[in-house]
Amino acid sequence: MAYSLAKDGSKEEQLAYDLDSVDVQIIRILQRDGRASNLIVMAFASGWITLAQLLWNWVVVCIGNFVGSILTALAILASKQYTLSGGALGANALGIANAKCDLGFFQVIALGTMCNAVVCLAV
C-alpha cells in the first residue's frame, strides 16, 4: 500500500493507493504467462518454455530490432533531422557514434549491462 502526506481519506491518498494497486495487478498479469512478459529467461529457467522457443524468441527480437533501427534511420534521413541547428545535431550524432566505436569490448559489455539495468528499472 502506498502512503502519502495527505490527510486520511483525501483524494491524493486514494489516488496513491489506486496507482499502487495497478502496479500489483500488472505484475500479477506478467507473472501468469512467462511468454507474455519480458522475463523470457526466467520462463525458460522455470521450464515454461523450451530452449528452442527461447532462441526463437531472441531471433525474432533481434530481427525486429534491426528492422526498427533501419526504419528509424530512414525516417531521420527522410525528415532531414540531421540538418537541424545548421547541421549541429547531425555533427553531434556522428561524434557520439565515433566515440562509441573507440570503446573496448569489455567497456561496451559493461555499459550495455548498466543501460539494460536502467531500462529494466524503468519498466
Residue pairs with C-beta under 8 A, 6 or more apart in sequence:
1 17
1 20
2 16
2 17
2 19
2 20
3 13
3 16
4 10
4 12
4 13
4 16
6 12
6 13
6 16
7 13
29 36
30 36
30 37
30 38
30 39
31 37
33 48
34 40
34 42
34 43
34 44
34 46
34 48
34 49
35 43
35 48
35 49
35 53
35 57
37 43
38 120
38 123
40 49
40 54
40 57
40 58
41 54
43 49
43 54
44 50
44 51
44 53
44 54
49 57
76 82
81 89
81 90
82 89
82 90
82 93
83 89
83 90
84 90
100 108
103 111
